[in-house]
């Protein structure tokens, strides 16, 4: 009987041991499965954390881009405002230029008319060149490819040339018309606008311009020596010296000028 009990105990112990081992194996499997799932979950968590960090970095980058774009927008707005102000100023200047041009163009025509009048009424110094200069200026005014500034410059230059005629002792070759109507090739000399004389090529005859009659008159032979000396000074064949020349201007005209 005792042996039977012992056998029963051993059998029961074996059964219990076998059940415990089965439960332990099952628990181990569950634990392993849990660990596996936990590891997978950790991988997902780590991946999510990396993605979150990456997104945060992108967000910060986008914020910086927005900030930069805001600064650039403000900069462009300031530039556009400045350009608008400059454009307004330029348009105002253009308006002033147009007004100035409207006043300058009539002035230039008046100046050319005045120059033409001077050439027509004053001593016939380099007359053909001066008349050609006036005609050139008149034609120049209608040329669209020449700026108003250049037209004005050439008009001023023509006036300067006229002014220079009054300050020079100059000789040049020209054809003169005598009071009789005869045309003669002559060497013309002028001392400013005060005295104007001419002589034929062989120096045998001299003429004096008389502004009161607008004609060339025969010079007295007693003046030949003084007149010849003036030509020598003008052509640098003689040193400058005190010259005695007849005055072409009449007294009234000299006072007027």
FENQUIQUI-V275537 format. One record per backbone hydrogen bond with DSSP energy under -1.0 kcal/mol. NH is the residue of the N-H (numbers start at 1). CO is the residue of the C=O. Records with the same first field share a line. If there is no record, write none. Layout:
NH: CO + CO
//
This chain:
5: 1
6: 2
7: 3
8: 4
9: 5
10: 6
11: 7
12: 8
13: 9
14: 10
15: 11
16: 12
17: 13
18: 14
19: 15
20: 16
21: 17
22: 18
23: 19
24: 20
25: 21
26: 22
27: 23
28: 24
29: 25
30: 26
31: 27
32: 28
33: 29
34: 30
35: 31
36: 32
37: 33
38: 34
39: 35
40: 36
41: 37
42: 38
43: 39
44: 40
45: 41
46: 42
47: 43
48: 44
49: 45
50: 46
51: 47
52: 48
53: 49
54: 50
55: 51
56: 52
57: 53
58: 54
59: 55
60: 56
61: 57
62: 58
63: 59
64: 60
65: 61
66: 62
67: 63
68: 64
69: 65
70: 66
71: 67
72: 68
73: 69
74: 70
75: 71
76: 72
77: 73
78: 74
79: 75
80: 76
81: 77
82: 78
83: 79
84: 80
85: 81
86: 82
87: 83
88: 84
89: 85
90: 86
91: 87
92: 88
93: 89
94: 90
95: 91
96: 92
97: 93
98: 94
99: 95
100: 96
101: 97
102: 98
103: 99
104: 100
105: 101
107: 103
108: 104
109: 105
110: 106
111: 107
112: 108
113: 109
114: 110
115: 111
116: 112
117: 113
118: 114
119: 115
120: 116
121: 117
122: 118
125: 123
130: 126
131: 127
132: 128
133: 129
134: 130
135: 131
136: 132
137: 133
138: 134
139: 135
140: 136
141: 137
143: 140
146: 143
151: 147
152: 148
153: 149
154: 150
155: 151
156: 152
157: 153
158: 154
159: 155
160: 156
161: 157
162: 158
163: 159
164: 160
165: 161
166: 163
167: 164
170: 190
172: 188
174: 186
176: 184
178: 182
179: 216
181: 178
184: 176
186: 174
187: 199
188: 172
189: 197
190: 170
191: 195
192: 168
194: 191
195: 191
197: 189
198: 207
199: 187
200: 205
203: 200
207: 198
208: 217
209: 196
210: 215
211: 248
214: 210
215: 210
217: 208
219: 206
223: 220
224: 221
227: 223
228: 224
229: 225
230: 226
231: 227
232: 228
233: 229
234: 230
235: 231
236: 233
237: 232
238: 232
248: 194
249: 194
254: 250
255: 251
256: 252
257: 253
//
